[in-house]
Amino acid sequence: MGLFDNFDPTLAGHDLVQDLKWDAALRQVFARDEAAVLDRYALRPAERRAIEERDFRALYDLGFHPYLGGQLARLIYGNDAAGGAILAVDKLVQSLQRKS
């Protein structure tokens, strides 16, 4: 099975990640009140649950784009050289391996 065989471009989470990447104010709101930001998007129940539970494997199983999953991990856990990026990658890999 190829990396993109399950890709579903209709997932609202893709828009969420892109918006978070480019909108610093939205990232600040997301950090304070994640639920309020998630409410703005037409996320499927399983998609929202996977984001809330940091279950990247479930997101990929739903058809989340692999690149955007990595971006979401860094947006959630950090992307700084002081360890946030390493934590983000570790959490992503643990979730994909079902070790989180």
N, C-alpha and C positions, 0 to 999 in steps of 0.2 A: 504494500500500500504506500503510495507516494505522500509526501508531506502536505500537498494541497488537495488530495482526493476528497476530503471532508469539508473543505472551505465553503462557508456560507456567507456571501457578501451582504446578505440582508440583515445580519445581526447588528442591532443598535449599539452594541458595545464598541464596535469599530469607530463609530462617530464619537463616542465618549472618549476613547483614547486619543483620537486626533484633536478633539477640543481641549483635552487636558494638556496635551503637548504644547499647544500654541497659545493657551490663554492662562497667564499667570494668576489672574484674579480667580478664575475657576478652580485652579489648583489649590489656592488658599481656602476657598469654600469647601472643596473636597476634603482637605485635611481637617477642617473643623466639623463639618457636617456632611459626611459621605452620603447618607441617605437622601438628603435634600438634593444633592447633585444627581444621584441615581434616579430620583423621581422625575427629573427633567427628560429622561430618555425612555423610549418605548422598548425597554428591555423585556425579553421573555422571562417568565418566572425562573426557569432553570438558569438562564444567563445571569440574572441579577443575583441569585443565590450563589452561583459560582464566584462571582466577583466579591460578594460580601464574605464568603468563606475562604477566599484566596485559593480557590481550587482551579488552577490553571489547566489541569488535565481535563476537568469537566468542560471548561471553556473550549479547549481544542476539540473535544469529542462533539461539542455542539457545532463546530465549524469555525471557531475563532481563528483569525489569521495568525500564524506563528510569530511573525515579526511584531505584530501589535501586542501579542501576549507578553513578549519580552519588554516592550515599551511600558505596558501596564505594570509589570512587576517593578520596574525602576521608578515609575511614578508613585507607586504605593510605598515601596521600601527605601527608596532613595537612589540617587545616581552620583553621589559624591565620592571623591577619591578616599575619603576617610572611612570607608567601609560600607556605605549604603549600597553601592553598586554590587559589591561582593555578596552582601546579604540578599539583594534582589535576585541575583543569579542562583544562589543557594536555595532560596525559597521556591523559585520557579522550578528548578531541577527536582527538588524534593517532592513538589506537588505532582510533577509529571511522572515521577517514579512511585507515587503514592506513599511517600515516606514522611509527609508533613503532619 
